[in-house]
Amino acid sequence: MNKVVLGRNTNQALGIGQFAIDFLAGTLGPGPSQSVLDRTKAFHTDSLLCGASALALATNAPTILRAEALDYPCENGATVLGSTARCKAEKAIAANSSAVREWDSNGTNFGYNPALGHLAGEFGHNDFYGVAVAACQERGLDGAMALKAMVLIDEIRGRLAEVFSLKTYKIDHVVHGAIASAATYVALHGGTAEQAEHAIGMFVAHYIPWRAIRAGKQLSDSKGASAAISTEVAVLCAKRALKGFIGPKDIFRNPESMFRQFVKTNGDSPFDLHLSHSGDDFAVMGMHFKLGLYEHQSAGALQSVVDLLIQRPDFVNSIRSITIKAYEPAFGIIGDPAKRDPKTRQSADHSMVFIVARFIHKAQQISLATDNDSIWKSLMLMPLDYGKEAIFDPATRAVMEKIQFEHGGDEYDRNYPDGIPTSMVVTLEDGTMLDSGLCMYPSGHARNISADLQGILNHKFALLGSIALPDGGDVQVLVDRLNQLPSLSAEDLMSIYEFDIAVRPAVD
């Protein structure tokens, strides 16, 4: 059996700590397959190029947190993107996590495991890899260990997302990643299972983030930096536990903890937790890539546009109306009436009508090939597609006015989060109606088997890399370095983030 099962009647915080130690030591089995390692490596490369480009375009929170980290030098610390200067690990982690999350364009999980009946459906993102790199830099460990630790972080947070829905209780999804980060950091530092338990207990007892940071029309840096801030304090908890600080124990069964306050039990944790240690069945294999910058709930609509372009390439030039149908929570999150008229990047990239309209507007401007992969590459949404000029572009706004977004009802809701059930009907000026049919697994989705995922990702990496590096910089050299992660020595890992970051006008 390639799994460890932490029953609801056990001390799961202690169990997570012991699992992390044993997993990294390789004592549980042969370990993750090459396909798991390769997919995790691709998510890491994706996240780093997202982060570096966000810094190049002077986005606010990443710029502030990177400068803050560099104000905390530490002889044996960790590094931030674009530097070899060593600083306090928790500060470097906060800076790097904020940068990779800023565009909302790196990987996504949906907390869905029908084989085990674990269908909590909690969101999450690959924002926590900086914990693995920072701890390995502190300890003098190599790239292979860093990659294995990244798999561990995704496994813990991904499996928690399958069994406990934080959003149901208005708790932010980063909690699962912070728990995984605390356990992994302790394990990488040679700590004990008890110390990991104390670190997890401290975080859950002291630092639970509410979804108030995402409420209504409010826009703040806290939203994009939520993973960064929670991971920073999770690592502080881990550091204190490693020094002997005793935190709350058995936190998943603690009757006063967040978990049992929201789900009443007779003393058990609300869930069993299944953690893979070997083979192919890891949580990361069910996580999805974003093929550009867009809220992941819109991926089905974008694929519907691509599918209709394959059927009739000229449809974008004679649109009378568009009706998009999707599921909850997509309808509630990116169909919010306030987002029909976005005025900022943060509202535009969570507006279904804007995202689809911008995608279509780009199709109106160029001659497209008629295959899926080429269309995705040609229309890929990038940071400038969410700048002020793009947001208020009259041609984009004209397309927005033609789009109606509706809740598809029970059929759509039942098919989420297995897929991203979305359909699109386009009525042309001559009355012709084009129907995309139900899209379940758009390109980038873990269950999509038709797209050339690596080819599309390579295009994304090239676009983001050309923003991240100064003009004339060799993007492929940077991508190759990131892709060489498992073969990097400890010395090489110290300089993994050593590259010049461009200075470009900020994206408003």
N, C-alpha and C positions, 0 to 999 in steps of 0.2 A: 504494500500500500504506500502510495506516494504522498500521503497527507498526515498531518497531525490534527486531531480533533480535540478542541478545548470545549468541553461540555459546559452547559449553562450552570451546572451545579458545582463547578470548580472555580478556583481563583484564576480567572482568565488573564488578569494583568501580569501575574507571575508567570503564567503559561506563555504569554506573548514574549516576555523577557527571555525565558528559557529557549523558546523556539528561535528567536533572533540569534542567540549565542550559538546554538547547535547548527543552525542553517549556515551561518558564516564559517563555522569550523568544519563544515562538511561531514558531520557525524551522522546525519539523518539518512543519507543516501547519496547517489551519484550527483545530485544537484540538477539545476534547470538545464533543459535541452539547449542545443545551439539556436534553435528557432526562437526560444524565449530570450536568450541573451541578445540575439540580433535585433529582435523587436524592441527590447528595452534600449539598446544602443541607439536605434533610430529615433525613439522618443527623446532621448537625451540630446542628440544632435539637433533635432527639431526645436526643442525648448531653448537651447543655447543661442541659436540663430534668431529666434524670436526675441530673446533678451538683449542680445547685442544690438539689434536694429532698433529696439525701443530706447536704448541709451543713445544711439547715434542721433535719433530724432528728438532728444532732450525731453522725453516724457517726464512728468514731474516727480512722482513717487520714486521711480527707480534712480533718478539723478540725485535726489535728496538722500536716499538710503545708501547709495554707493559712496557719496561724499562723507556721510556719517561713519560708515565702516572704516574708511581710510583715516578717520580721526581717532581710531582705536587700534593703534599698531600693537602687534604682539609677535615676539620673536619666533615663536613656534606655532603661529596661527595659520589661517587659511587665506585664500586670495579671492578677489572679486573679478568680475569680467573686465578684461582689458588691462590687467595689472599683475605684477608679480609681488607687489608689496603685501606682506603678511599682516593680517589684522585679526581681531577677536573673531572666533569662529561664528558665534551667534550673529554678529554684525555682518560678516561676509555672507552668511546664509540668508539673512533678511534681505540684503541688497540683491543677491542673485535671484532669489525666489520672486521678489517684486518685479524684476526685469523680465523674467521669462513669462510671467502671468499678464503683463501689461496689455498685450494685444489680444488676449483671450483667444490665442490661435494655436496653443499646443494641445497635447492629448486630452481626451475626455473618457471617463468611465460612467456607466449607467447603473451599476449595482444590480446586475441581473444574472442569476445563475439558476435557470429552470431545472437543471439536472438534480439539484439539491433542494429545490423549492425555496431558494433564497431570493426573494423578489422585492427587497426593500426599495430598490430604485434610487439610491442616493447618488447625486452627481459627485464628480471629483476630477482633478486634473493632475498632470505630471509636473507638479511645481516643486517637488521636494528632493530632487536629485542633488541639489547643492549640499544637503546634509551628508550624503555619502562622500562627495568629493572633499568637503571641508574636514571631516573626521579622518579620512585617509591621509590628507595632507598633514594634519597634526601628528598622526601616528607614524608617518613614513611608510604607508602601505601603497601598493601598486594599483594600476588601473583595473586589473582583473578583479581585485577585491572591491574596488569602487563600483564596478558594474554589478557584481553580485549583490552588493548592498542596495543598489537601486532596485533590483528585482525584489529584494526583501521589503523595501518600503512600499512598493506598489502592491505586493502581495498582502501585506497587513492592511493597508488602507483600502485596497480594492475589495477584500473579503468583508471588512467591516461595513463597507458601503452596500454589500449584498444583504446584510442582516439587520441594519438599523438605519432608518430614514431620519436623518437629522432635520431636513427641511420641513418634515411634518410638524415638528415642534418649534419651528422658527429658529433653529440653531444652524450656524453656518457650516457648510460641508467640509471646511478645512480641519475640523476636529479629528477626523479619521487620519488625515495625513500627519497631523501633529503627534498623535499617539504613535504612529508608525515611526516617525522621526525620532522621538524620544527613545524608543526601544532600540532602534538601529544605532543611534549615536552611542548609547551605553555599551552595546555589544562590540562595536568597533573599537571602543576604548578599553576593552578587556574587563568590563564590569560584570557584575553578577546579575542573576535573574531578579533577586530582591531589589537591587539598585534600579533596574529597569521598572520594576513594579512601583517603586517610590516615585520615579520620574513621571510615569503615566498618571499615578494618583495625584501628584501635585498639579499637573496640567489640568486634569479634569476637574479637580476641586477648586482651582484658583482662576482659571483662564478661559472658560467657555465663551466663545464669541457668538453673539446673536445676529440674526439676519437683519437687524436694524440698519446695518451698513448698506443694505441693498433695497431699502424700502422706498416704494413709490417713485416720485420724481427726483429724489435726492441723488446727487452725484458727489462723490468724494473720493479722495485717494485711498480711503480705508477699504473700499470695495475691491479694487485691484490688488491691494497690498495685504489682503486678509490672510492668505497663506503665509506670506512673509512674516507678518507680525506674530501669528500663532506659532510658526516654526521657531522663530527667535526665542520665544518664551519656553517652548518645549525643550530646546537645547539648553537653555538656562536651568530648567528643572533637571535635565540629565546631568549637567555639570555639578549641580548641588548634590544630587544623589550619589554621584561618583566620589564626592568628598565626604559622604557620610550623613547627609541630611535625610531624615526619615519622613517620608510623605505618607498620605493616606494609603492604606493597604486594601487590596481586594476591591478595587474601585468599581468594577462592573456589578458586584453584588452589594455594594454599600447602599443601604436603604435611603441615604440622604443624597446620593449622587444623581447627576443628571439622568443617567440611564434608567434608574428605577423610579425616579420621580415621574417620568413620562410614561413608562410602561410598568404597571403594577404587577408584581410577582409575589410569591410566597417565600421569597428569600433567594431565589436563583437570579442569575443574569437574565435579561430578556431574550437571549439567543445562544445557540451553539455557534462555534466559530471553526471553520475548516480552513486550514492553511497548508498549501502545497509546498513540498520541499524538493521534489524531483520530477523530471519528465516534462511534458508539454502543457499540462493543465494548470497554468498560472493565471492569476487575475489579469496580468498585463496583456495576455492574448485576446482578451475581450474588450480592450480599450481601443478607442477610435482616434484616427488622425484627422485633423482639420486641414483641408486643402486650400489654405488661404486664411484671411481674417473674416470671421463671421461667427455669430453665436451658433453653437452646435445644433440648436433646435431648428435652424433654418436649412440644414444640409439637405433634407429631403426636397425642399422647394427648389434649391439650386440644382439638384440632380434632375428635377422635373424640367427645368428650363433646358438643361443639356439634352435630355431625352427628346424634347420637342424640337430643338435645333437639329438633331440628327434626322428627325422625321421631315422637317421643313425648315431649312436654314434661313429663309427670308421672313419668317413669321414676325420677327421682332420689329419689322418696319411697317407693319399694318395692324397694330393692336388696337382693338376697340375697348376690350376689358379683360381682366384676369381675375379668376376666382381661385384662391388657394384654400384648401381645407387641411387641417392638421389636428393633432391631439392636444389634450391637456397633459403637461403644463406648457407646451409650446404656445398655445393660444393665449394663455394668461401672461406669460413672460414676455414674448416678443410681439404679441398682438395688443398689448396695452394701448388704449386710445391715445395716451400721452406720447406714445412713440410713433404716431402717424406723422408728426411734425418735429422730427429730431433737430436739435440745434447744436449738439455737441457730439464729439466722437463717441463718448461713452453711451449716449442714447442712440446714435445711429447704428452702432454695431450690435445693438439689441433690438432693432426695429425690423421686423419681417419685411414690411413694405419697402424700406430703404435698401436693405441688403439685396432683395430680389430686383428692385428697380435699377440699382447700380450695376448689377450683373448684366441685366438686359441692355442697359445703356452702353456698356462696353461692347456688347455683341453688335449693337447698331453701328459701331464706328469702324469695325474691321471685317475683313473677309475671313471666314472661319473654315477650317477643315471640318469634316463631317464625322469624325470618330470621337468617342467619349474622352479619351485621354488628351487629345490635342485641344479640345474645347475647354476642358478644365484648365489646362496650362495657359491658354490664350486669355481667358476671362478671370484668372485668379485675382481675388481681391487683396489689395495690399494697403499699407498704412495711408497712402495719399488718397485712397478711395474713401477715407473717412475724415479728411481734412475739410476745412470750412468751404473751400472752393467746390469740392465734390458734394458736400452736404446741401449746399444751396444752388447747385448747378440746375438751371432751368430745365434742361432736357431730362435729367434724372427725376426732378420733381414732376415733370409731365407724366412720366411712366408711373410714379407713385400714385398719382391721382386715378389711375386706371385699375388699381389693384384693390380687391376686396379680400379680406382674410376672415375665414369662418372656422368655428369649431366643427370638426367632422363627426362628433358624436361617439356613441359606444364602440362602433367598429374600429375607429381610429384609436380610441383610448385603450382598447383591449390589446392592440398590437404594439403598444409601447410599455416597457423599454426594450422588447425584443428587437424592434426596428425603430425607424423614425418615420412613421406612417404619414405620408403627405401626398396630396394630389393637386393637380393644377389643370384648370380648364381655361383656355384662351379663346376668346371670340374675336375674330378678325373684322376689319372694316367692311368686308363683303358679306359678313354673316357666317362665314365658315367657322366651325368650332373644332378646336384641337384639344384632345384629352390625353394627359400624360399617363393616366391610370395611377394606381396606388404605388407609390415608391416606398419601399421598406428599408432597403440597405444601400444608401447612396455611396458613391466612391469615398473611400476613407473609413467607412464603417468596418468593424472587425469581421462582419459576416458577408461583406462584399467580396466576391471572388472574380469579378470580371475586369475591374480596372487594373491598370499597370501602376500599382501604388507606388513602388519605388521610383518609377520614372516621373510621376507627378510630384512626389516629394523632392526629388532632385531639382526640379524646376523651382519649387518653393524655396529650397535652400539657396539656390542661385540668386533669386530675387531678394530675399532677406539679407543674404550675405553681401550683395552689392550695395545695400543701404548701410549695413553695419560697418563695412570697411571703407577707408578713404578711397577716393577715385583712383583707379589703377591697382588697387589691392587684389591679390589673388584669392578669390573666394574658394576655389577648389582646394588650395593648400589648407585653409582653415577647416573645410568640411572633412578633408582626409585626416587631419589631426584628431578631430572629434571622433571620427569613425575608427580610429586606431586605439580607442580607449582601452580595450581589454589587453592590448600588448604594451601599454605604457609602463615603464618602470616607475618606482616611487619618485625618482628625480624628475622624470618626464611629467608626471602628474602635477608636480609643483608649478609647471609652466603651461598647463593645458589652457589657461585663460589668457596667456600672454599674446596679445595681438592688438594692433592699433584700432581704436574705434573712431569712426568718422565724426566730424562735427558738422551737423546739418541743421537747417532751420527746423524749429519745433513744429510738430503736427498739433494744431489747436484742438 
